[in-house]
């Protein structure tokens, strides 16, 4: 690929992973289509890491995610399995007929996704005259013919009408992207993919395994500098087993490449569903242990307060109002965090490879890491970055996003921190010469130095890496309107006028290896050891044996011991 982009192939496994992925791809699309970005900020992130160029049967050049997603029968709504960007070959063959042609069209029962079909191109931008126009493919790769259409009356989705992730996806997918598991149903009470063993068995079947291998080969063979794979995988259901077999395949077939797994869980569970909660616990535990064995590292992502059977309250963001029972809301928050903490391996200049990032965080067997974020990062009018960080002090209001408890009182071994969306004019102190400096941060001469010094002050014995970007995180519709707690005194770069939805926000995110995982992983083992497995014979019948359970407990205890205090490289 031109430019030497270090490509990443994304695997999305599961329905909640589809929700997170839809927001994620929408944010990437919005970032590429933002005409107001400066050249400096637009050059920070390399879209070629995640996207590929192609050409339709009619010669139109395309730019689509390098993506393979797996979901269950009945989960696509109006989205076609082959996507909508490339025309159907059978239709083209029919049009070649020169005689009389009669077309019978079945009436649409499922409403179309307005974000995918109106405007007609997912690669469109809204011009000043209210017309959607196809945007140029990045990096001079050319552009498709211009197509105009009036913008939809409302770009904000009706949240009650969001049933599946394809209802709000605004990015066209390649025909090789969607792989449906037809033997299990998305809806209904029967034929559900509920257990880890069921998921493993899916990729033990030749038809699904060979299909996945073919799709992987298609994407891999067109890459020049493949750095690795990122897996967005549901942990709470049978897709934890699918993810395990997929990660095992990647490790065996593409040794030396990075495999970063984001283990996804929806909002807090309900105490009134004991079987569902037990399955959730078992699937999560099996998924974490087996995925960590085959991945460079695994990071659970959830707005829930706990991975165990006792559901903690959903996490709190001071500036967000969200409904933890809505996957549409939860997934938007997780996608925003993911879009931030994944920045290091998506940079244009001085990028950190997936393998290098993993080596920084997962040394000494610490193959599970946690995520935390401040969404959005508050910058008050008139403040500089040193002012804002000094005001936070030691009580940084990080919100934990891995259901492993907060950072307070925990020992951190290593961290990767990204702050994005702060204008360069505010990176350093704005004090007039001769004014006494309120903190050492105000003596720093660059924003990067400010952030690094702040992290050093907070945790002087921690291995830290940090990145400061001008590029904010895009939250344009169909991203839900969650920012109800902003006052007019809060400054967000690119903030629109009162009464309109935010288009972009600054975000501070971190990946951490910390001692909180000792208690989380050990706690999972304790809860599992108290289960009477005879009551959950259906889970065991799906392909898990008693020996597997005993090995799982040993592996959880072994992983937990890796996070005992005193195991840092700095000791």
C-alpha positions as CSV (number, residue, x, y, z in Angstrom):
1,X,0.0,0.0,0.0
2,X,1.3,3.5,-0.9
3,X,2.7,5.5,1.9
4,X,3.9,2.5,3.9
5,X,0.8,2.4,6.2
6,X,1.1,-0.4,8.7
7,X,-2.2,-2.1,8.1
8,X,-4.5,-3.6,10.7
9,X,-7.3,-6.1,10.0
10,X,-10.3,-5.8,12.3
11,X,-12.5,-8.7,13.4
12,X,-15.9,-7.9,15.0
13,X,-17.4,-11.0,16.7
14,X,-20.8,-10.7,18.3
15,X,-23.8,-8.4,18.3
16,X,-22.6,-6.0,21.0
17,X,-19.3,-5.9,19.2
18,X,-21.4,-4.8,16.2
19,X,-22.8,-1.9,18.2
20,X,-19.3,-0.8,19.3
21,X,-18.0,-1.3,15.9
22,X,-20.7,0.7,14.2
23,X,-20.0,3.7,16.4
24,X,-16.2,3.1,15.8
25,X,-16.5,3.1,12.0
26,X,-18.9,6.0,12.1
27,X,-16.3,8.0,14.0
28,X,-13.6,7.1,11.5
29,X,-15.8,8.1,8.7
30,X,-16.6,11.4,10.3
31,X,-13.0,12.1,11.0
32,X,-12.2,11.6,7.3
33,X,-15.1,13.8,6.1
34,X,-14.5,16.7,8.5
35,X,-13.7,19.6,6.1
36,X,-12.9,22.0,8.9
37,X,-9.9,20.0,10.2
38,X,-6.5,21.8,9.8
39,X,-3.9,20.1,7.7
40,X,-1.8,19.6,10.8
41,X,-4.5,17.6,12.7
42,X,-5.7,15.8,9.6
43,X,-2.2,14.3,9.1
44,X,-2.0,12.9,12.6
45,X,-4.0,9.7,12.1
46,X,-3.5,7.4,9.1
47,X,-6.8,6.0,7.8
48,X,-5.0,3.6,5.6
49,X,-4.2,1.6,8.7
50,X,-7.9,0.6,9.0
51,X,-9.2,1.1,5.4
52,X,-8.5,-0.3,2.0
53,X,-9.0,1.0,-1.5
54,X,-11.0,-1.0,-4.0
55,X,-13.1,-0.8,-7.2
56,X,-16.7,-1.8,-7.9
57,X,-17.7,-3.9,-10.9
58,X,-18.5,-0.6,-12.6
59,X,-15.1,0.9,-12.0
60,X,-16.0,3.2,-9.1
61,X,-13.2,3.5,-6.6
62,X,-14.1,2.7,-3.0
63,X,-12.5,3.1,0.4
64,X,-13.9,0.5,2.9
65,X,-12.9,-0.9,6.3
66,X,-10.5,-3.8,6.3
67,X,-13.1,-5.7,8.3
68,X,-14.5,-9.2,9.0
69,X,-17.5,-9.4,11.2
70,X,-19.5,-12.3,12.4
71,X,-23.0,-12.2,13.8
72,X,-26.1,-14.4,14.0
73,X,-29.0,-15.0,11.7
74,X,-31.6,-12.2,11.9
75,X,-29.1,-9.5,13.1
76,X,-28.7,-7.4,10.0
77,X,-32.1,-5.7,9.7
78,X,-32.1,-4.1,6.2
79,X,-28.4,-4.4,5.7
80,X,-27.5,-7.0,3.0
81,X,-24.9,-9.6,3.8
82,X,-23.0,-8.7,0.7
83,X,-23.2,-5.0,1.6
84,X,-24.7,-2.3,-0.6
85,X,-21.7,-0.7,-2.2
86,X,-20.9,-3.4,-4.8
87,X,-23.7,-4.3,-7.3
88,X,-25.0,-7.9,-7.3
89,X,-23.4,-10.0,-10.0
90,X,-26.6,-11.8,-10.7
91,X,-28.4,-8.5,-11.3
92,X,-25.6,-7.5,-13.7
93,X,-26.0,-10.8,-15.6
94,X,-29.7,-10.2,-15.9
95,X,-29.2,-6.7,-17.3
96,X,-27.0,-8.2,-20.1
97,X,-30.2,-9.8,-21.6
98,X,-31.3,-7.7,-24.6
99,X,-34.9,-9.0,-24.7
100,X,-37.9,-7.8,-22.7
101,X,-37.2,-7.7,-18.9
102,X,-39.8,-7.7,-16.2
103,X,-38.8,-6.9,-12.7
104,X,-40.7,-8.0,-9.6
105,X,-39.6,-6.2,-6.4
106,X,-40.6,-7.5,-3.0
107,X,-42.1,-4.9,-0.8
108,X,-39.7,-3.7,1.9
109,X,-40.8,-4.9,5.3
110,X,-37.8,-3.7,7.3
111,X,-37.2,0.1,7.2
112,X,-33.9,1.1,5.5
113,X,-31.1,2.6,7.5
114,X,-31.2,6.3,6.6
115,X,-27.5,6.8,7.4
116,X,-26.4,4.2,4.8
117,X,-28.9,5.0,2.1
118,X,-29.6,8.7,2.5
119,X,-27.2,10.3,1.8
120,X,-26.5,7.8,-0.9
121,X,-22.7,7.6,-0.3
122,X,-21.1,6.8,3.0
123,X,-18.1,8.7,1.8
124,X,-20.1,12.0,1.6
125,X,-19.6,15.3,3.3
126,X,-22.2,18.0,3.9
127,X,-21.3,21.1,1.9
128,X,-22.3,24.7,2.7
129,X,-25.3,24.6,0.3
130,X,-26.9,21.7,2.2
131,X,-25.9,19.0,-0.4
132,X,-24.1,15.8,0.4
133,X,-21.1,15.2,-1.9
134,X,-18.9,12.3,-2.3
135,X,-15.5,13.1,-0.7
136,X,-12.1,12.3,-2.2
137,X,-10.4,9.2,-1.0
138,X,-7.5,10.1,1.3
139,X,-3.9,10.4,0.3
140,X,-4.6,11.2,-3.4
141,X,-6.1,7.8,-4.2
142,X,-8.7,9.4,-6.4
143,X,-12.4,9.9,-5.9
144,X,-15.6,8.4,-7.1
145,X,-18.0,10.4,-9.3
146,X,-19.8,13.1,-7.4
147,X,-23.3,12.2,-6.3
148,X,-25.6,14.8,-4.8
149,X,-28.6,14.3,-2.5
150,X,-30.4,16.6,-0.1
151,X,-29.5,15.9,3.5
152,X,-31.9,14.1,5.7
153,X,-34.3,16.2,7.8
154,X,-32.9,14.8,11.0
155,X,-29.5,13.3,11.5
156,X,-30.1,12.4,15.2
157,X,-31.5,8.8,15.5
158,X,-34.7,8.0,17.4
159,X,-33.0,5.9,20.1
160,X,-36.1,3.7,20.7
161,X,-36.0,2.7,17.1
162,X,-32.4,1.3,17.3
163,X,-32.8,-2.4,17.5
164,X,-29.6,-3.7,15.9
165,X,-26.2,-2.1,15.1
166,X,-26.9,-2.0,11.4
167,X,-29.7,0.5,12.1
168,X,-27.2,3.3,12.6
169,X,-24.1,2.2,10.7
170,X,-23.2,4.9,8.1
171,X,-20.2,3.2,6.5
172,X,-20.5,0.9,3.5
173,X,-18.8,-2.5,3.9
174,X,-16.9,-4.7,1.5
175,X,-18.8,-7.9,0.3
176,X,-16.1,-9.9,2.1
177,X,-16.8,-8.3,5.5
178,X,-20.1,-9.9,6.8
179,X,-20.1,-13.5,7.7
180,X,-23.4,-14.8,9.2
181,X,-23.6,-17.8,11.5
182,X,-26.8,-19.3,10.2
183,X,-27.1,-22.1,12.8
184,X,-27.8,-19.7,15.6
185,X,-30.5,-17.0,16.0
186,X,-30.1,-13.5,17.1
187,X,-33.7,-13.3,18.4
188,X,-36.0,-15.9,20.0
189,X,-35.7,-18.4,22.7
190,X,-34.2,-21.3,20.8
191,X,-31.0,-21.9,18.9
192,X,-29.1,-19.2,20.8
193,X,-25.3,-18.9,21.0
194,X,-25.1,-18.8,24.8
195,X,-22.1,-20.8,25.9
196,X,-18.3,-20.7,25.4
197,X,-18.2,-24.3,24.1
198,X,-20.8,-23.5,21.5
199,X,-18.7,-20.7,20.2
200,X,-15.6,-22.8,20.0
201,X,-17.5,-25.4,18.0
202,X,-18.5,-22.9,15.4
203,X,-14.9,-22.5,14.2
204,X,-14.3,-26.2,14.5
205,X,-16.8,-26.7,11.6
206,X,-15.1,-26.7,8.3
207,X,-17.5,-24.3,6.5
208,X,-17.1,-21.5,9.0
209,X,-13.4,-22.0,9.6
210,X,-12.6,-22.2,5.8
211,X,-14.8,-19.1,5.2
212,X,-12.9,-17.1,7.9
213,X,-9.6,-18.3,6.5
214,X,-10.6,-17.2,3.0
215,X,-11.6,-13.8,4.1
216,X,-8.4,-13.3,6.1
217,X,-6.3,-14.4,3.1
218,X,-8.1,-11.9,0.9
219,X,-7.2,-9.0,3.2
220,X,-3.8,-10.2,4.2
221,X,-2.6,-10.7,0.7
222,X,-3.2,-7.1,-0.3
223,X,-1.3,-5.7,2.7
224,X,2.3,-4.6,2.3
225,X,3.1,-3.9,6.0
226,X,0.6,-5.8,8.0
227,X,1.2,-5.0,11.7
228,X,-1.5,-7.2,13.1
229,X,-5.2,-7.7,14.0
230,X,-7.6,-6.1,16.4
231,X,-10.5,-8.3,17.7
232,X,-13.7,-6.7,19.0
233,X,-15.3,-9.7,20.7
234,X,-18.3,-10.2,23.0
235,X,-17.2,-11.8,26.2
236,X,-20.6,-12.4,27.9
237,X,-22.0,-15.0,25.4
238,X,-20.9,-17.8,23.1
239,X,-18.8,-15.3,21.0
240,X,-16.1,-15.6,23.7
241,X,-15.6,-19.0,22.3
242,X,-15.6,-17.8,18.7
243,X,-13.1,-15.2,19.6
244,X,-10.8,-17.7,21.3
245,X,-10.7,-19.9,18.2
246,X,-10.2,-16.9,15.9
247,X,-7.3,-15.6,18.1
248,X,-5.8,-19.1,18.1
249,X,-6.0,-19.2,14.3
250,X,-4.3,-15.8,14.0
251,X,-1.5,-16.7,16.4
252,X,-0.8,-20.0,14.5
253,X,-1.1,-18.5,10.9
254,X,0.4,-15.1,11.4
255,X,3.0,-15.6,14.1
256,X,4.9,-12.4,15.0
257,X,1.9,-10.1,14.2
258,X,0.1,-8.2,16.9
259,X,-3.2,-9.5,18.1
260,X,-5.0,-7.1,20.4
261,X,-8.4,-8.2,21.7
262,X,-11.0,-5.9,23.1
263,X,-13.4,-8.0,25.2
264,X,-16.8,-6.3,25.2
265,X,-19.6,-6.5,27.7
266,X,-22.9,-4.6,27.6
267,X,-24.3,-2.7,30.6
268,X,-24.8,-4.2,34.1
269,X,-26.7,-7.5,34.3
270,X,-30.0,-8.0,36.2
271,X,-30.2,-10.1,39.3
272,X,-33.5,-11.5,38.1
273,X,-31.9,-13.6,35.4
274,X,-29.8,-16.2,37.3
275,X,-29.0,-18.5,34.3
276,X,-28.0,-15.6,32.1
277,X,-25.8,-14.2,34.9
278,X,-24.1,-17.6,35.5
279,X,-23.5,-18.0,31.8
280,X,-22.1,-14.5,31.6
281,X,-19.7,-15.2,34.4
282,X,-18.5,-18.5,32.9
283,X,-18.2,-17.1,29.4
284,X,-16.3,-14.0,30.6
285,X,-13.8,-16.1,32.7
286,X,-13.2,-18.6,29.9
287,X,-12.9,-15.8,27.4
288,X,-10.4,-13.8,29.4
289,X,-8.1,-16.8,30.1
290,X,-8.1,-18.3,26.6
291,X,-8.0,-15.0,24.7
292,X,-5.1,-13.8,26.8
293,X,-3.2,-17.0,25.9
294,X,-3.6,-16.3,22.2
295,X,-3.4,-12.5,22.1
296,X,-0.8,-9.9,22.6
297,X,-3.0,-8.6,25.3
298,X,-6.7,-8.5,26.2
299,X,-8.6,-5.5,27.5
300,X,-12.2,-5.9,28.8
301,X,-14.4,-2.9,28.0
302,X,-17.7,-2.3,29.9
303,X,-19.6,0.5,31.6
304,X,-20.6,-2.1,34.3
305,X,-19.1,-2.0,37.8
306,X,-18.1,-5.6,38.0
307,X,-17.3,-8.7,36.0
308,X,-18.7,-11.0,38.8
309,X,-22.2,-12.0,39.7
310,X,-22.9,-9.0,41.9
311,X,-23.6,-6.2,39.4
312,X,-22.1,-3.0,40.5
313,X,-23.8,0.3,39.5
314,X,-22.8,1.6,36.0
315,X,-19.8,3.9,35.9
316,X,-20.3,7.6,36.2
317,X,-19.0,10.3,33.9
318,X,-19.3,13.8,35.3
319,X,-20.2,15.3,31.9
320,X,-22.3,12.5,30.4
321,X,-25.9,11.5,30.9
322,X,-26.5,8.0,29.5
323,X,-28.8,5.1,29.9
324,X,-26.7,2.0,30.8
325,X,-29.6,-0.3,29.7
326,X,-29.3,0.9,26.1
327,X,-26.6,-0.8,24.0
328,X,-26.7,2.2,21.7
329,X,-25.5,4.4,24.6
330,X,-23.0,2.1,26.2
331,X,-21.4,1.1,22.9
332,X,-20.9,4.8,22.0
333,X,-19.0,5.5,25.1
334,X,-16.8,2.4,24.7
335,X,-16.2,3.2,21.0
336,X,-15.0,6.7,22.0
337,X,-12.6,5.2,24.5
338,X,-11.4,2.7,22.0
339,X,-10.9,5.4,19.3
340,X,-8.6,7.1,21.8
341,X,-6.5,4.4,23.4
342,X,-5.9,2.7,20.0
343,X,-4.3,5.9,18.7
344,X,-0.6,4.8,19.2
345,X,-0.7,2.1,16.4
346,X,-2.7,4.3,14.0
347,X,-0.4,7.4,13.8
348,X,1.1,8.7,10.6
349,X,4.4,9.7,12.2
350,X,6.3,7.9,14.9
351,X,3.7,5.2,15.2
352,X,3.9,2.5,17.9
353,X,3.3,-0.9,16.5
354,X,0.8,-3.2,18.1
355,X,3.6,-5.5,19.2
356,X,5.5,-2.7,20.7
357,X,2.5,-1.4,22.6
358,X,1.7,-4.9,23.9
359,X,5.3,-5.3,25.1
360,X,5.1,-2.1,27.1
361,X,2.0,-3.2,28.9
362,X,2.0,-7.0,29.1
363,X,5.4,-7.8,30.4
364,X,5.9,-10.6,33.0
365,X,2.7,-12.4,32.0
366,X,0.4,-9.4,32.5
367,X,-1.7,-10.2,29.4
368,X,-4.8,-8.5,30.7
369,X,-5.0,-4.7,30.8
370,X,-7.6,-2.2,31.8
371,X,-9.0,1.0,30.2
372,X,-9.9,4.3,31.8
373,X,-11.0,7.6,30.3
374,X,-12.2,11.1,30.9
375,X,-15.0,11.7,28.4
376,X,-15.0,14.6,27.6
377,X,-11.8,16.1,29.0
378,X,-12.8,19.4,30.6
379,X,-11.0,22.5,29.6
380,X,-12.5,25.7,31.1
381,X,-12.6,28.9,29.2
382,X,-9.3,30.8,29.6
383,X,-7.4,27.7,30.8
384,X,-4.3,26.2,29.3
385,X,-3.4,22.5,29.5
386,X,-1.1,23.0,32.5
387,X,-3.9,24.9,34.3
388,X,-6.4,22.0,33.6
389,X,-4.0,19.2,34.7
390,X,-2.8,21.1,37.7
391,X,-6.4,21.7,38.8
392,X,-7.0,17.9,38.5
393,X,-4.1,17.3,40.8
394,X,-3.8,13.8,42.3
395,X,-7.5,13.2,42.1
396,X,-7.7,12.6,38.4
397,X,-11.4,11.8,37.7
398,X,-10.6,8.7,35.6
399,X,-13.6,6.6,34.9
400,X,-12.8,2.9,34.8
401,X,-14.1,1.1,31.7
402,X,-13.0,-2.5,32.3
403,X,-15.3,-3.4,35.3
404,X,-12.2,-4.0,37.4
405,X,-12.6,-1.2,39.9
406,X,-11.2,2.3,39.9
407,X,-7.5,3.3,40.0
408,X,-7.7,4.7,43.5
409,X,-5.3,2.9,45.9
410,X,-4.1,0.6,43.2
411,X,-0.5,0.0,42.1
412,X,0.1,0.8,38.4
413,X,2.9,-1.1,36.6
414,X,2.7,0.4,33.1
415,X,0.4,2.7,31.2
416,X,-0.2,4.2,27.7
417,X,-2.0,7.5,27.8
418,X,-3.5,9.5,25.0
419,X,-4.9,13.1,25.2
420,X,-6.6,14.3,22.1
421,X,-8.5,17.4,20.9
422,X,-6.6,20.2,22.6
423,X,-5.7,23.1,20.4
424,X,-2.0,23.8,20.2
425,X,-2.6,27.4,21.4
426,X,-3.5,25.9,24.8
427,X,-0.7,23.4,25.1
428,X,1.5,25.5,27.3
429,X,1.2,28.2,30.0
430,X,-0.4,31.5,28.9
431,X,1.0,33.4,31.9
432,X,2.8,36.6,31.2
433,X,6.6,36.6,31.7
434,X,7.6,37.2,35.3
435,X,4.5,35.7,36.8
436,X,5.2,33.1,39.5
437,X,4.6,29.6,38.2
438,X,1.7,27.8,39.9
439,X,3.2,24.4,39.2
440,X,6.1,22.7,37.4
441,X,3.8,22.0,34.5
442,X,3.7,25.7,33.7
443,X,7.5,25.6,33.1
444,X,7.2,23.1,30.3
445,X,7.8,24.3,26.7
446,X,5.6,21.8,24.8
447,X,2.3,20.1,25.3
448,X,3.9,16.7,25.1
449,X,6.3,17.7,27.9
450,X,3.3,19.0,30.0
451,X,1.5,15.6,29.7
452,X,4.6,13.5,30.3
453,X,5.5,15.7,33.4
454,X,2.0,15.3,34.8
455,X,2.1,11.6,34.5
456,X,5.5,11.5,36.1
457,X,4.2,13.6,39.0
458,X,1.2,11.4,39.6
459,X,3.0,8.0,39.3
460,X,6.8,8.5,39.4
461,X,7.6,4.7,39.4
462,X,5.4,3.8,36.5
463,X,6.5,3.0,33.0
464,X,4.6,5.5,31.0
465,X,4.2,6.4,27.4
466,X,2.0,9.3,26.2
467,X,0.7,10.9,23.0
468,X,-0.9,14.4,22.6
469,X,-3.0,14.9,19.5
470,X,-4.7,18.0,18.0
471,X,-7.4,15.7,16.5
472,X,-10.5,15.5,18.6
473,X,-12.8,12.5,18.8
474,X,-15.8,12.8,16.4
475,X,-19.2,12.5,18.0
476,X,-21.5,13.7,15.2
477,X,-24.9,12.0,14.7
478,X,-25.8,9.2,14.7
479,X,-23.7,9.3,17.8
480,X,-26.2,9.8,20.7
481,X,-26.5,13.2,22.4
482,X,-25.0,12.3,25.8
483,X,-23.4,15.7,26.7
484,X,-26.2,17.1,28.7
485,X,-24.0,18.2,31.7
486,X,-21.8,20.7,29.8
487,X,-22.1,24.3,31.0
488,X,-21.5,27.2,28.7
489,X,-18.2,27.8,30.5
490,X,-16.8,24.5,29.3
491,X,-14.7,24.8,26.2
492,X,-14.6,22.0,23.7
493,X,-12.6,22.5,20.5
494,X,-15.1,22.7,17.7
495,X,-18.0,23.1,20.0
496,X,-21.1,24.3,18.0
497,X,-23.6,27.0,19.0
498,X,-26.0,26.5,21.8
499,X,-28.9,24.1,20.8
500,X,-26.9,22.1,18.4
501,X,-25.3,18.7,18.9
502,X,-21.6,18.4,19.6
503,X,-19.5,17.4,16.6
504,X,-16.2,16.6,18.4
505,X,-14.8,16.5,21.9
506,X,-11.4,16.2,23.7
507,X,-10.8,12.9,25.4
508,X,-8.2,11.6,27.8
509,X,-7.8,7.8,27.7
510,X,-5.4,5.3,29.2
511,X,-4.5,1.6,29.0
512,X,-3.0,0.3,32.3
513,X,-1.5,-2.8,33.8
514,X,-2.4,-2.5,37.5
515,X,-2.9,-4.4,40.7
516,X,-6.7,-4.0,40.4
517,X,-6.5,-7.1,38.1
518,X,-5.2,-9.2,40.9
519,X,-8.4,-8.7,42.8
520,X,-10.6,-8.9,39.7
521,X,-9.2,-12.2,38.4
522,X,-8.8,-13.7,41.8
523,X,-12.4,-12.8,42.5
524,X,-13.7,-14.5,39.4
525,X,-11.8,-17.6,40.4
526,X,-13.4,-17.5,43.9
527,X,-16.9,-17.1,42.5
528,X,-16.4,-19.9,40.0
529,X,-15.1,-22.3,42.7
530,X,-18.4,-21.8,44.6
531,X,-20.6,-22.8,41.7
532,X,-22.4,-26.1,41.8
533,X,-21.8,-27.1,38.2
534,X,-24.4,-29.8,38.4
535,X,-27.0,-27.0,38.2
536,X,-25.5,-25.7,35.0
537,X,-25.2,-29.0,33.1
538,X,-26.4,-27.2,29.9
539,X,-23.3,-25.0,29.9
540,X,-21.1,-28.1,30.4
541,X,-23.0,-30.0,27.7
542,X,-22.0,-27.4,25.1
543,X,-18.4,-28.7,25.1
544,X,-16.8,-27.8,28.4
545,X,-15.6,-30.6,30.7
546,X,-14.8,-30.7,34.4
547,X,-11.1,-30.8,33.7
548,X,-11.5,-27.6,31.7
549,X,-13.1,-25.9,34.8
550,X,-10.3,-27.0,37.0
551,X,-7.7,-25.7,34.5
552,X,-9.6,-22.4,34.2
553,X,-9.4,-21.9,38.0
554,X,-5.6,-22.6,38.0
555,X,-5.1,-20.2,35.1
556,X,-7.1,-17.4,36.7
557,X,-5.1,-17.7,39.9
558,X,-1.9,-17.8,37.9
559,X,-2.9,-14.6,36.0
560,X,-3.9,-12.9,39.2
561,X,-0.4,-13.5,40.8
562,X,1.2,-11.7,37.9
563,X,-0.3,-8.5,39.3
564,X,1.0,-8.7,42.8
565,X,2.6,-5.5,43.9
566,X,6.4,-5.6,43.5
567,X,6.3,-7.2,40.0
568,X,7.0,-4.0,38.1
569,X,10.0,-3.6,35.9
570,X,10.8,-0.5,37.9
571,X,11.4,-2.5,41.1
